[in-house]
Amino acid sequence: MSSLKLLNQDAEHARRFIALAMNINAAKGLQEVLKSNLGPKGTLKMLVGGAGDIKLTKDGKTLLHEMQIQNPTAALIARTATAQDEICGDGTTSTVIFIGELLKQAERYLSEGVHPRVLCDGFDVAKTEAIKFLETFRAQQGKVDRELLNCVSRTALRTKLHEELADYIGDVCVDAITCIQNPEAEVPIDLFMVEIMHMQHKTDMSSRLVRGLVLDHGARHPDMPKSVTNAFVLILNVDLEYTKSEVSSSFFYSNADDRERLVESERKLVDDKVRKVIELKRQVCNDASKGFVVINQKGIDPLSLDMLAKEGILGLRRCKRRNMERLALACGGFAQNSVDDLNPEVLGHAGKVYEETLGEEKYTFVEDCCKAKSCTILVKGPNRHTIDMIKDAVRDGLRAVKNTVEDDAVIPGAGAFEVALSLHLKNHAASVPGRAKLGVQAYAEALLVVPKTLALNAGHDAMDALITVQDAQTNGLVAGLDLSTGGACSPADAGIFDNYRVKRQMIHSAGIIASQLLLVDEIMRAGVGAARKG
């Protein structure tokens, strides 16, 4: 009897082969759900929420995050796959189906009496050898150029969007990373400097890159200019309105005259701040061709707005905090916390600042910034579903391009790596002593699930397509699967490349999780029975 039963008679538990079967079945079930989504020919899933809201997607992370997964084993695999997405930005579906296939291959050996520990030792040997093989298989090291970045982004996005849109958005993602990258500084690329803004109108192909910033609000005064060219931009974090003190304080007065003087002095304090801004504008704008824009993180009261409007200054208030750093990098200049030391050196510059109205919403575009180190990807679409799908794809595309720049290497895609690694491990298994070679063989067979699934989703016979690719690789070619014909193709010639770090992370995480699940010999749900009984 389980020791847990002695302590809690109502605890539910499963031992030995039952526990192992539960884990394997859960992994296989999750694999069956996601495998039809893999690759550019994958199908969509419709998620219906409790309130009746509908979401169509084929993104692995979105599916795993939105699905209500009750099984603890499936939830563990889902958390591993979503962690892969957070680390690398891609590879969620591949990780899930690879873990499921590892356990499926292990089940075959377990039914013949092989101990799980033997298979786990083999998995460890295979994982170590796979990492070594990955280092030799990666391509284009030291030769990452724009064309290669375009190929990587298109490969990542074609699994989520239709081909024409994927190629267009892929180019936008490459432009965005090129804009914010600073090779001389040798610091990691900060994706936070790319703002993703959406406007629900026109078509999905109307999405574009703005080399500047798009703010989701407009001017708050009717007399302010709607468009300014050759504009100086002042970025402020100053209260241009009445403010309450941070500590408890009060004004005391004995008559109406004292109250008027108090109000006047408080008004004078705000007006003096605005006058200093106006003085700076007069100093730098010495002719009508130049404009002046004030973007303030804090408030600007109506009287101050009126003063700015009379001087032809476009004033924006309540700018989001996350946009302050982006504005400084996009336009140049420095954000100011005081108006006491204003001078022309703190100003940024934008070629064009204009306001666009869409329904009841106003958007302010800060464009044509010279040497912009921050940018905005403006996503457009006719409906909410299209916009959400593009935004999810843009995030993955940005991560794919960023990974390629930082790794300085890529991996040939279209299933070429998995087939090549499988052939390598099968040859390596002969040199592994003892029964651990069984685990290596299982690992090698499990890798083939990726090209098989790609072929199935494209409507081809899985075994025929796999054999064709294996024959090509046996002849010394780096061959992948051509989804349009079901034959072999050269990934380099087709421009199909995967991220190096995505493959590395998949090899690491899948082997570890599969080994841990195989070594589970008892599943205990302490107290579940008692709760139901009560």
VEXDREN-2710 file (C-alpha; in Angstrom, 1 decimal):
% VEXDREN-2710
k/r/px/py/pz
1/MET/0.0/0.0/0.0
2/SER/1.2/3.5/-0.8
3/SER/2.6/5.4/2.2
4/LEU/0.4/8.3/1.1
5/LYS/-2.7/6.1/1.7
6/LEU/-1.6/5.5/5.3
7/LEU/-1.5/9.2/5.9
8/ASN/-4.6/10.2/3.9
9/GLN/-7.2/7.5/3.0
10/ASP/-9.0/9.9/0.5
11/ALA/-5.9/10.7/-1.6
12/GLU/-5.9/9.6/-5.2
13/HIS/-2.8/8.0/-6.6
14/ALA/-1.6/6.0/-9.6
15/ARG/1.5/3.8/-9.4
16/ARG/4.2/2.4/-11.8
17/PHE/2.9/1.5/-15.2
18/ILE/-0.4/3.3/-14.7
19/ALA/1.4/6.6/-13.9
20/LEU/3.7/6.1/-16.8
21/ALA/0.8/5.4/-19.2
22/MET/-1.0/8.5/-17.9
23/ASN/2.0/10.7/-18.7
24/ILE/2.6/9.2/-22.1
25/ASN/-1.1/9.5/-23.1
26/ALA/-1.3/13.2/-21.9
27/ALA/1.8/14.0/-24.0
28/LYS/0.4/12.2/-27.1
29/GLY/-2.9/13.9/-26.6
30/LEU/-1.4/17.4/-26.6
31/GLN/0.8/16.5/-29.6
32/GLU/-2.3/15.4/-31.5
33/VAL/-4.0/18.8/-30.8
34/LEU/-1.0/20.9/-32.0
35/LYS/0.6/18.9/-34.8
36/SER/-1.9/20.0/-37.4
37/ASN/-0.8/23.6/-36.8
38/LEU/2.9/23.1/-37.7
39/GLY/4.4/24.8/-40.7
40/PRO/3.2/27.2/-43.3
41/LYS/0.5/24.7/-44.5
42/GLY/-0.9/24.2/-41.0
43/THR/-4.5/24.6/-40.1
44/LEU/-6.2/27.1/-37.8
45/LYS/-7.9/26.5/-34.4
46/MET/-11.0/28.3/-33.3
47/LEU/-11.0/29.2/-29.6
48/VAL/-14.4/30.1/-28.1
49/GLY/-14.3/31.8/-24.7
50/GLY/-16.7/31.6/-21.9
51/ALA/-18.4/34.9/-22.9
52/GLY/-18.7/33.7/-26.5
53/ASP/-15.8/35.6/-27.9
54/ILE/-14.1/33.8/-30.8
55/LYS/-10.3/33.7/-31.7
56/LEU/-8.8/32.1/-34.7
57/THR/-5.1/31.2/-34.5
58/LYS/-2.4/28.7/-35.3
59/ASP/0.2/30.2/-33.0
60/GLY/1.3/27.6/-30.5
61/LYS/1.9/29.9/-27.6
62/THR/-1.6/31.5/-28.0
63/LEU/-3.2/28.1/-28.1
64/LEU/-1.4/26.7/-25.1
65/HIS/-2.1/30.0/-23.1
66/GLU/-5.8/30.2/-24.0
67/MET/-6.7/26.5/-23.7
68/GLN/-8.0/25.2/-20.4
69/ILE/-5.6/22.3/-19.8
70/GLN/-6.7/20.2/-16.8
71/ASN/-4.2/17.3/-17.0
72/PRO/-1.1/18.1/-14.9
73/THR/1.3/16.4/-17.3
74/ALA/-0.1/18.3/-20.3
75/ALA/0.0/21.5/-18.3
76/LEU/3.7/20.9/-17.5
77/ILE/4.5/20.3/-21.2
78/ALA/2.5/23.5/-22.1
79/ARG/4.5/25.5/-19.5
80/THR/7.8/24.2/-21.0
81/ALA/6.7/25.2/-24.5
82/THR/5.5/28.7/-23.5
83/ALA/8.8/29.2/-21.7
84/GLN/10.5/28.3/-25.0
85/ASP/8.5/31.1/-26.7
86/GLU/9.4/33.6/-24.0
87/ILE/13.1/32.8/-24.3
88/CYS/13.4/32.4/-28.0
89/GLY/10.2/33.8/-29.5
90/ASP/9.4/30.7/-31.6
91/GLY/9.4/26.8/-31.6
92/THR/6.4/26.3/-29.3
93/THR/4.6/23.8/-31.5
94/SER/7.8/22.0/-32.5
95/THR/8.7/21.5/-28.8
96/VAL/5.3/20.0/-27.9
97/ILE/5.2/17.5/-30.8
98/PHE/8.8/16.5/-30.2
99/ILE/8.2/15.8/-26.5
100/GLY/5.1/13.8/-27.4
101/GLU/7.0/11.8/-30.0
102/LEU/9.9/11.1/-27.6
103/LEU/7.4/9.6/-25.1
104/LYS/5.7/7.7/-28.0
105/GLN/9.0/6.1/-29.1
106/ALA/9.8/5.4/-25.4
107/GLU/6.5/3.6/-25.0
108/ARG/7.5/1.1/-27.7
109/TYR/10.7/0.1/-25.8
110/LEU/9.0/0.1/-22.4
111/SER/6.4/-2.4/-23.7
112/GLU/9.4/-4.7/-24.5
113/GLY/10.6/-4.5/-20.9
114/VAL/13.3/-1.8/-21.1
115/HIS/13.7/0.2/-17.9
116/PRO/12.9/4.0/-18.1
117/ARG/16.3/4.8/-16.6
118/VAL/18.0/3.1/-19.5
119/LEU/16.1/5.3/-22.0
120/CYS/16.8/8.5/-20.0
121/ASP/20.5/7.7/-20.1
122/GLY/20.3/7.3/-23.9
123/PHE/18.3/10.6/-24.1
124/ASP/21.1/12.4/-22.3
125/VAL/23.8/10.9/-24.6
126/ALA/21.7/11.9/-27.6
127/LYS/21.1/15.4/-26.3
128/THR/24.9/16.0/-25.8
129/GLU/25.7/14.7/-29.2
130/ALA/22.9/16.8/-30.8
131/ILE/24.3/20.0/-29.3
132/LYS/27.7/19.2/-30.8
133/PHE/26.1/18.4/-34.2
134/LEU/24.2/21.7/-34.1
135/GLU/27.4/23.6/-33.7
136/THR/28.8/22.1/-36.9
137/PHE/25.5/22.3/-38.9
138/ARG/24.8/26.0/-38.4
139/ALA/25.4/28.1/-41.5
140/GLN/26.2/31.7/-42.5
141/GLN/28.3/32.4/-39.5
142/GLY/29.7/35.9/-39.8
143/LYS/27.8/36.6/-43.0
144/VAL/24.5/37.8/-41.6
145/ASP/23.2/40.5/-44.1
146/ARG/19.9/42.0/-44.9
147/GLU/18.9/39.3/-47.4
148/LEU/19.5/36.6/-44.8
149/LEU/17.5/38.5/-42.2
150/ASN/14.6/38.8/-44.7
151/CYS/14.7/35.0/-45.2
152/VAL/14.6/34.3/-41.5
153/SER/11.7/36.7/-40.8
154/ARG/9.7/35.3/-43.8
155/THR/10.3/31.7/-42.6
156/ALA/9.0/32.6/-39.2
157/LEU/6.0/34.6/-40.4
158/ARG/4.8/32.3/-43.1
159/THR/3.7/29.8/-40.4
160/LYS/1.3/32.4/-39.0
161/LEU/0.2/34.6/-42.0
162/HIS/-0.6/34.1/-45.6
163/GLU/2.5/34.3/-47.9
164/GLU/2.1/37.8/-49.4
165/LEU/1.4/39.4/-46.0
166/ALA/4.1/37.4/-44.3
167/ASP/6.8/38.6/-46.8
168/TYR/5.6/42.2/-46.4
169/ILE/5.5/42.2/-42.6
170/GLY/8.8/40.3/-42.6
171/ASP/10.5/43.2/-44.4
172/VAL/8.9/45.6/-41.9
173/CYS/10.3/43.6/-39.0
174/VAL/13.8/43.7/-40.5
175/ASP/13.6/47.4/-41.0
176/ALA/12.5/47.9/-37.4
177/ILE/15.5/45.9/-36.0
178/THR/17.9/47.6/-38.4
179/CYS/16.5/51.0/-37.1
180/ILE/17.0/50.3/-33.4
181/GLN/20.2/48.3/-33.7
182/ASN/23.4/50.0/-32.6
183/PRO/26.4/47.8/-33.7
184/GLU/29.0/50.2/-32.3
185/ALA/27.6/50.1/-28.7
186/GLU/27.7/46.3/-28.5
187/VAL/24.6/46.2/-26.3
188/PRO/21.7/43.8/-26.7
189/ILE/18.9/44.9/-29.0
190/ASP/16.0/46.3/-26.9
191/LEU/12.7/45.3/-28.5
192/PHE/11.0/47.7/-26.1
193/MET/12.2/50.5/-28.4
194/VAL/9.7/49.2/-31.1
195/GLU/6.2/50.4/-30.4
196/ILE/3.4/48.3/-31.9
197/MET/0.4/50.5/-32.5
198/HIS/-2.8/49.5/-34.3
199/MET/-5.5/51.3/-36.2
200/GLN/-8.7/49.5/-37.3
201/HIS/-9.2/50.6/-40.9
202/LYS/-8.1/49.8/-44.4
203/THR/-6.5/46.4/-45.2
204/ASP/-3.8/44.3/-43.6
205/MET/-1.3/45.3/-46.4
206/SER/-1.7/48.9/-45.3
207/SER/0.4/48.2/-42.2
208/ARG/3.8/50.0/-42.3
209/LEU/6.9/51.1/-40.4
210/VAL/7.0/54.6/-39.0
211/ARG/10.6/55.8/-38.4
212/GLY/9.5/57.8/-35.4
213/LEU/6.6/57.4/-33.0
214/VAL/2.8/57.2/-33.2
215/LEU/0.9/58.5/-30.1
216/ASP/-2.6/57.3/-29.4
217/HIS/-3.9/60.8/-28.6
218/GLY/-4.0/64.3/-30.1
219/ALA/-3.9/68.0/-29.2
220/ARG/-6.4/69.1/-26.6
221/HIS/-7.0/72.6/-28.0
222/PRO/-9.0/73.4/-31.1
223/ASP/-6.7/76.3/-32.2
224/MET/-3.5/74.3/-32.2
225/PRO/-2.0/73.4/-35.5
226/LYS/-2.9/69.9/-36.9
227/SER/0.3/69.5/-38.8
228/VAL/3.8/70.9/-38.2
229/THR/6.8/70.5/-40.5
230/ASN/10.5/70.9/-39.7
231/ALA/9.5/70.8/-36.0
232/PHE/11.6/71.2/-32.9
233/VAL/10.4/68.7/-30.2
234/LEU/10.6/69.5/-26.5
235/ILE/10.0/66.4/-24.3
236/LEU/8.9/67.4/-20.8
237/ASN/8.0/65.8/-17.5
238/VAL/6.7/68.9/-15.9
239/ASP/3.3/69.9/-14.4
240/LEU/1.9/72.8/-16.4
241/GLU/-1.3/72.8/-14.3
242/TYR/-2.4/73.2/-10.7
243/THR/-0.9/70.3/-8.6
244/LYS/-1.6/69.0/-5.2
245/SER/1.4/68.7/-2.9
246/GLU/2.6/65.2/-2.0
247/VAL/2.1/65.9/1.7
248/SER/-1.0/67.2/3.5
249/SER/-1.1/71.0/3.2
250/SER/-3.7/73.8/3.3
251/PHE/-4.1/77.5/2.4
252/PHE/-5.4/79.7/5.1
253/TYR/-6.7/83.2/4.4
254/SER/-8.6/85.7/6.5
255/ASN/-10.4/87.7/3.7
256/ALA/-11.2/87.6/0.0
257/ASP/-8.2/89.7/-1.0
258/ASP/-5.8/87.2/0.6
259/ARG/-7.5/84.4/-1.3
260/GLU/-7.2/86.3/-4.6
261/ARG/-3.5/86.8/-4.0
262/LEU/-3.0/83.1/-3.3
263/VAL/-4.8/82.1/-6.5
264/GLU/-2.8/84.7/-8.5
265/SER/0.5/83.5/-7.1
266/GLU/-0.4/79.9/-7.9
267/ARG/-1.5/80.9/-11.5
268/LYS/1.7/82.9/-11.9
269/LEU/3.8/79.8/-11.0
270/VAL/2.3/77.8/-13.9
271/ASP/2.3/80.8/-16.3
272/ASP/6.0/81.4/-15.7
273/LYS/6.8/77.8/-16.7
274/VAL/4.8/78.2/-19.9
275/ARG/6.5/81.5/-20.7
276/LYS/9.9/79.8/-20.5
277/VAL/8.8/77.2/-23.0
278/ILE/7.5/80.1/-25.3
279/GLU/10.8/81.9/-24.9
280/LEU/12.7/78.8/-26.1
281/LYS/10.3/78.5/-29.1
282/ARG/10.9/82.2/-30.1
283/GLN/14.7/81.6/-29.7
284/VAL/14.9/78.7/-32.2
285/CYS/11.9/79.4/-34.5
286/ASN/13.1/82.5/-36.2
287/ASP/11.1/82.0/-39.4
288/ALA/7.7/80.6/-40.4
289/SER/9.1/77.4/-41.9
290/LYS/10.0/76.0/-38.5
291/GLY/7.5/74.5/-36.0
292/PHE/7.5/73.7/-32.3
293/VAL/6.0/70.7/-30.5
294/VAL/5.7/70.2/-26.7
295/ILE/5.1/66.6/-25.6
296/ASN/4.5/66.4/-21.8
297/GLN/4.2/63.3/-19.7
298/LYS/2.1/65.3/-17.1
299/GLY/-0.8/67.6/-17.5
300/ILE/-1.3/70.9/-19.3
301/ASP/-4.3/72.9/-18.1
302/PRO/-6.7/74.8/-20.5
303/LEU/-5.1/78.3/-19.8
304/SER/-1.6/76.9/-20.5
305/LEU/-2.9/75.2/-23.7
306/ASP/-4.4/78.5/-24.8
307/MET/-1.0/80.3/-24.3
308/LEU/0.7/77.6/-26.3
309/ALA/-1.9/77.8/-29.1
310/LYS/-1.5/81.5/-29.5
311/GLU/2.2/81.0/-30.2
312/GLY/1.4/78.3/-32.8
313/ILE/2.9/75.5/-30.5
314/LEU/1.4/72.0/-30.8
315/GLY/1.1/70.7/-27.2
316/LEU/0.4/67.1/-26.2
317/ARG/-0.3/66.1/-22.6
318/ARG/-0.5/62.9/-20.7
319/CYS/2.0/61.1/-22.9
320/LYS/2.6/57.6/-21.7
321/ARG/5.7/57.0/-19.7
322/ARG/6.9/54.2/-21.9
323/ASN/7.0/56.6/-24.9
324/MET/9.3/59.2/-23.2
325/GLU/12.4/57.1/-23.7
326/ARG/11.3/56.2/-27.2
327/LEU/10.7/59.8/-28.1
328/ALA/14.2/60.8/-27.0
329/LEU/15.7/58.0/-29.1
330/ALA/13.5/58.7/-32.1
331/CYS/13.8/62.5/-32.3
332/GLY/17.0/63.1/-30.4
333/GLY/17.2/65.6/-27.5
334/PHE/16.7/64.9/-23.9
335/ALA/13.6/64.6/-21.6
336/GLN/13.4/67.5/-19.2
337/ASN/12.1/67.4/-15.6
338/SER/12.4/71.2/-15.1
339/VAL/11.9/74.3/-17.3
340/ASP/14.7/76.2/-15.5
341/ASP/17.6/75.2/-17.8
342/LEU/16.0/75.0/-21.2
343/ASN/18.3/75.6/-24.2
344/PRO/18.3/74.6/-27.8
345/GLU/20.6/71.6/-27.1
346/VAL/17.8/69.7/-25.3
347/LEU/15.4/69.8/-28.3
348/GLY/14.8/66.9/-30.7
349/HIS/13.8/67.3/-34.3
350/ALA/11.2/65.7/-36.5
351/GLY/10.5/66.4/-40.2
352/LYS/6.8/66.1/-39.8
353/VAL/4.4/66.0/-36.9
354/TYR/0.7/65.7/-37.7
355/GLU/-2.6/64.5/-36.3
356/GLU/-4.9/61.9/-37.8
357/THR/-8.5/61.3/-36.7
358/LEU/-10.1/57.9/-37.0
359/GLY/-13.7/57.9/-35.7
360/GLU/-13.5/59.3/-32.2
361/GLU/-9.8/58.4/-31.8
362/LYS/-7.0/60.7/-32.5
363/TYR/-3.4/59.7/-33.4
364/THR/-0.3/61.9/-33.6
365/PHE/2.5/60.9/-35.9
366/VAL/6.0/62.0/-35.3
367/GLU/7.8/61.1/-38.5
368/ASP/10.9/61.8/-40.7
369/CYS/13.3/61.7/-37.7
370/CYS/16.9/61.8/-38.8
371/LYS/19.0/59.0/-37.2
372/ALA/16.0/57.5/-35.4
373/LYS/16.9/54.8/-32.9
374/SER/13.3/54.0/-32.0
375/CYS/10.4/53.3/-34.4
376/THR/6.7/52.2/-34.5
377/ILE/5.1/49.4/-36.4
378/LEU/1.6/50.6/-37.3
379/VAL/-0.7/47.6/-37.7
380/LYS/-3.8/48.1/-39.8
381/GLY/-6.7/45.7/-40.6
382/PRO/-10.4/45.7/-41.3
383/ASN/-11.3/43.8/-38.1
384/ARG/-10.1/42.9/-34.6
385/HIS/-9.2/39.3/-35.6
386/THR/-6.8/40.4/-38.4
387/ILE/-5.1/43.0/-36.1
388/ASP/-4.5/40.5/-33.3
389/MET/-3.1/37.9/-35.7
390/ILE/-0.7/40.5/-37.3
391/LYS/0.4/41.8/-33.8
392/ASP/1.2/38.2/-32.6
393/ALA/3.1/37.6/-35.9
394/VAL/5.0/40.9/-35.6
395/ARG/6.3/40.0/-32.1
396/ASP/7.5/36.6/-33.4
397/GLY/9.1/38.2/-36.4
398/LEU/11.0/40.8/-34.4
399/ARG/12.3/38.1/-32.1
400/ALA/13.4/35.9/-35.0
401/VAL/15.4/38.8/-36.6
402/LYS/16.9/39.8/-33.2
403/ASN/18.0/36.2/-32.5
404/THR/19.7/36.0/-35.9
405/VAL/21.6/39.2/-35.4
406/GLU/22.7/38.2/-31.9
407/ASP/23.5/34.6/-32.8
408/ASP/25.3/35.6/-36.0
409/ALA/24.3/32.2/-37.4
410/VAL/21.2/30.4/-38.8
411/ILE/20.1/26.8/-39.3
412/PRO/18.8/25.5/-42.6
413/GLY/15.1/24.9/-42.2
414/ALA/12.3/22.9/-44.0
415/GLY/13.1/19.9/-41.7
416/ALA/16.7/19.6/-42.9
417/PHE/18.3/19.8/-39.5
418/GLU/16.0/17.2/-37.9
419/VAL/16.6/14.7/-40.8
420/ALA/20.4/15.3/-40.7
421/LEU/20.6/15.0/-36.9
422/SER/18.5/11.8/-37.0
423/LEU/20.9/10.2/-39.5
424/HIS/23.9/11.3/-37.4
425/LEU/22.4/9.9/-34.2
426/LYS/21.6/6.6/-35.8
427/ASN/25.3/6.3/-36.9
428/HIS/26.4/7.5/-33.5
429/ALA/24.3/4.9/-31.6
430/ALA/26.6/2.1/-32.9
431/SER/29.4/3.6/-30.8
432/VAL/27.4/4.0/-27.6
433/PRO/28.1/1.1/-25.2
434/GLY/25.4/-0.8/-23.4
435/ARG/21.6/-0.5/-23.6
436/ALA/21.8/3.4/-23.6
437/LYS/21.9/3.1/-27.4
438/LEU/18.2/2.2/-27.3
439/GLY/17.5/5.7/-25.9
440/VAL/19.7/7.3/-28.7
441/GLN/17.7/5.3/-31.3
442/ALA/14.4/6.5/-29.8
443/TYR/15.7/10.1/-29.8
444/ALA/16.7/9.8/-33.5
445/GLU/13.3/8.4/-34.5
446/ALA/11.4/11.0/-32.6
447/LEU/13.3/13.8/-34.4
448/LEU/11.6/12.7/-37.7
449/VAL/8.2/13.8/-36.4
450/VAL/8.9/17.4/-37.6
451/PRO/9.4/16.6/-41.3
452/LYS/6.7/14.0/-41.2
453/THR/4.2/16.4/-39.8
454/LEU/5.2/19.1/-42.3
455/ALA/4.5/16.7/-45.1
456/LEU/1.2/15.6/-43.7
457/ASN/0.0/19.1/-43.2
458/ALA/0.9/19.9/-46.8
459/GLY/-1.2/17.0/-48.1
460/HIS/1.7/14.7/-49.0
461/ASP/2.5/11.1/-48.0
462/ALA/4.7/11.4/-44.9
463/MET/6.9/8.3/-45.5
464/ASP/7.5/9.0/-49.2
465/ALA/8.5/12.6/-48.5
466/LEU/10.8/11.6/-45.6
467/ILE/12.5/8.9/-47.7
468/THR/13.1/11.4/-50.5
469/VAL/14.8/13.8/-48.1
470/GLN/16.8/11.1/-46.4
471/ASP/18.1/9.8/-49.7
472/ALA/19.2/13.3/-50.7
473/GLN/21.0/13.8/-47.4
474/THR/22.7/10.4/-47.7
475/ASN/24.1/11.6/-51.0
476/GLY/25.8/14.5/-49.1
477/LEU/23.3/17.3/-49.8
478/VAL/21.8/19.6/-47.1
479/ALA/18.2/18.9/-48.2
480/GLY/14.8/19.8/-46.7
481/LEU/11.2/19.2/-47.6
482/ASP/9.6/21.1/-50.5
483/LEU/6.0/21.5/-49.3
484/SER/4.7/22.3/-52.8
485/THR/5.9/19.1/-54.4
486/GLY/6.6/16.8/-51.5
487/GLY/10.2/16.2/-52.8
488/ALA/13.6/17.4/-51.6
489/CYS/14.8/20.9/-51.9
490/SER/17.8/23.0/-50.8
491/PRO/16.8/25.3/-47.9
492/ALA/19.5/27.8/-48.7
493/ASP/18.3/28.2/-52.3
494/ALA/14.7/28.5/-51.2
495/GLY/15.6/31.0/-48.4
496/ILE/14.3/28.8/-45.6
497/PHE/16.2/29.3/-42.4
498/ASP/15.5/28.8/-38.7
499/ASN/17.0/30.4/-35.6
500/TYR/20.0/28.7/-34.0
501/ARG/18.9/29.4/-30.4
502/VAL/15.4/28.0/-31.1
503/LYS/16.8/24.6/-32.1
504/ARG/19.3/24.6/-29.2
505/GLN/16.6/25.4/-26.7
506/MET/14.3/22.8/-28.2
507/ILE/17.0/20.1/-27.9
508/HIS/17.7/21.0/-24.3
509/SER/14.1/21.4/-22.9
510/ALA/12.5/18.5/-24.8
511/GLY/15.0/15.9/-23.6
512/ILE/14.9/17.0/-20.0
513/ILE/11.1/17.1/-19.8
514/ALA/10.7/13.7/-21.5
515/SER/13.2/12.1/-19.1
516/GLN/11.5/13.6/-16.1
517/LEU/8.1/12.3/-17.2
518/LEU/9.5/8.8/-17.9
519/LEU/11.0/8.6/-14.4
520/VAL/7.6/9.3/-12.7
521/ASP/6.5/6.1/-11.0
522/GLU/3.7/7.5/-8.8
523/ILE/1.2/10.3/-9.3
524/MET/-0.4/11.6/-6.1
525/ARG/-3.4/13.9/-5.8
526/ALA/-3.5/14.4/-2.1
527/GLY/-6.8/15.7/-0.7
528/VAL/-8.7/15.7/-4.0
529/GLY/-10.9/12.8/-3.0
530/ALA/-11.6/14.4/0.4
531/ALA/-12.6/17.6/-1.2
532/ARG/-15.1/15.8/-3.5
533/LYS/-16.4/13.7/-0.6
534/GLY/-17.0/16.9/1.4
END
